[in-house]
Amino acid sequence: MKYSKLTLILFVMLLLGSCSQQKQTQWQVTFDKNSKEPYGCFIAYQMLNEIFPSADIKSERNLFREIDKALDHPDYGVNKSRLSIVVCRRFEVDSLELDKIKRYVHLGNTLCIFSEN
């Protein structure tokens, strides 16, 4: 009887101690669409469906793969203006890539870039 009360008291103390521990905030800049941490894009990515309800939303890691598809295959996405959103720390392009971007936008597409640099 004495040991069961002592065991119960220790269990309750451990339970209360573990409940008071706060989760450490991760301040690493990821821009990950699934991350709910301060530099994650979870809320923004989820809101795209509400902002653009009739849009087909896809997540693509390589912007220029999508641009090349649109430029190389004129029937790719016929009568569809695309909105490409880029979120990154650093966005650097050379003259050839800049030319592709200009042609992509000239076809009626939109490119929105959110970048630190």
C-alpha positions as CSV (number, residue, x, y, z in Angstrom):
1,M,0.0,0.0,0.0
2,K,2.8,2.4,0.9
3,Y,4.7,1.6,-2.3
4,S,1.7,2.0,-4.5
5,K,1.1,5.6,-3.1
6,L,4.7,6.4,-3.6
7,T,4.6,5.0,-7.2
8,L,1.5,7.0,-7.9
9,I,3.0,10.2,-6.6
10,L,6.2,9.7,-8.7
11,F,4.1,9.0,-11.8
12,V,2.0,12.1,-11.3
13,M,5.1,14.2,-10.8
14,L,6.7,12.8,-14.0
15,L,3.5,13.4,-15.9
16,L,3.3,17.0,-14.7
17,G,7.0,17.6,-15.4
18,S,6.7,16.3,-19.0
19,C,3.6,18.4,-19.7
20,S,5.3,21.6,-18.7
21,Q,8.2,21.2,-21.2
22,Q,7.8,23.5,-24.2
23,K,8.6,22.4,-27.7
24,Q,11.7,24.1,-29.1
25,T,11.0,26.5,-32.0
26,Q,13.0,25.7,-35.1
27,W,14.3,28.9,-36.6
28,Q,16.0,27.3,-39.6
29,V,14.9,28.9,-42.9
30,T,13.3,26.1,-45.0
31,F,10.4,27.6,-46.9
32,D,9.0,24.1,-46.9
33,K,5.3,23.8,-47.9
34,N,4.7,21.2,-45.2
35,S,6.5,23.1,-42.3
36,K,4.5,24.9,-39.7
37,E,7.7,26.4,-38.1
38,P,8.3,30.2,-38.4
39,Y,10.0,30.0,-41.9
40,G,7.7,27.3,-43.3
41,C,5.1,27.9,-46.0
42,F,2.4,25.6,-44.8
43,I,-0.3,28.2,-44.3
44,A,0.5,30.0,-47.5
45,Y,0.5,26.8,-49.5
46,Q,-2.8,25.7,-48.0
47,M,-4.4,29.1,-48.8
48,L,-3.6,28.8,-52.5
49,N,-6.7,26.6,-52.9
50,E,-8.9,29.3,-51.4
51,I,-7.3,32.1,-53.3
52,F,-7.4,30.2,-56.6
53,P,-10.4,27.8,-56.2
54,S,-10.5,26.7,-59.8
55,A,-6.8,26.3,-60.3
56,D,-4.8,23.1,-60.6
57,I,-2.2,23.6,-57.9
58,K,1.1,21.6,-58.2
59,S,4.3,21.8,-56.3
60,E,7.3,21.7,-58.5
61,R,10.9,21.9,-57.3
62,N,12.3,23.1,-60.6
63,L,10.9,26.2,-62.1
64,F,12.8,25.8,-65.4
65,R,11.4,22.3,-65.9
66,E,7.9,23.9,-66.1
67,I,9.1,26.8,-68.2
68,D,10.8,24.4,-70.6
69,K,7.6,22.4,-71.0
70,A,5.6,25.5,-71.7
71,L,8.1,26.8,-74.3
72,D,9.0,23.5,-76.0
73,H,5.5,22.2,-76.3
74,P,3.1,24.9,-77.5
75,D,0.1,22.6,-76.8
76,Y,1.1,22.1,-73.2
77,G,-1.5,23.9,-71.1
78,V,-3.3,25.4,-74.2
79,N,-5.5,28.3,-73.2
80,K,-4.2,28.2,-69.7
81,S,-2.3,31.1,-68.2
82,R,0.0,29.8,-65.5
83,L,1.0,31.5,-62.3
84,S,4.3,30.3,-61.0
85,I,5.3,31.3,-57.5
86,V,8.9,30.9,-56.4
87,V,9.8,31.1,-52.7
88,C,13.5,30.9,-52.0
89,R,16.5,32.4,-50.3
90,R,18.5,33.3,-53.4
91,F,17.2,33.5,-56.9
92,E,20.0,33.8,-59.5
93,V,19.6,33.4,-63.2
94,D,22.0,33.7,-66.1
95,S,21.2,35.5,-69.4
96,L,19.8,32.3,-71.0
97,E,17.5,31.6,-68.1
98,L,16.3,35.2,-68.0
99,D,15.5,34.9,-71.7
100,K,13.4,31.8,-71.0
101,I,11.6,33.7,-68.2
102,K,10.8,36.6,-70.6
103,R,9.4,34.3,-73.3
104,Y,7.4,32.4,-70.7
105,V,5.8,35.6,-69.4
106,H,5.3,36.9,-73.0
107,L,3.2,33.8,-73.6
108,G,0.7,35.1,-71.0
109,N,2.1,33.4,-67.9
110,T,2.8,35.1,-64.6
111,L,5.9,34.6,-62.5
112,C,6.0,35.8,-58.9
113,I,9.3,35.6,-57.0
114,F,9.7,35.9,-53.3
115,S,13.4,35.9,-52.5
116,E,15.8,37.3,-50.0
117,N,18.4,37.9,-52.6
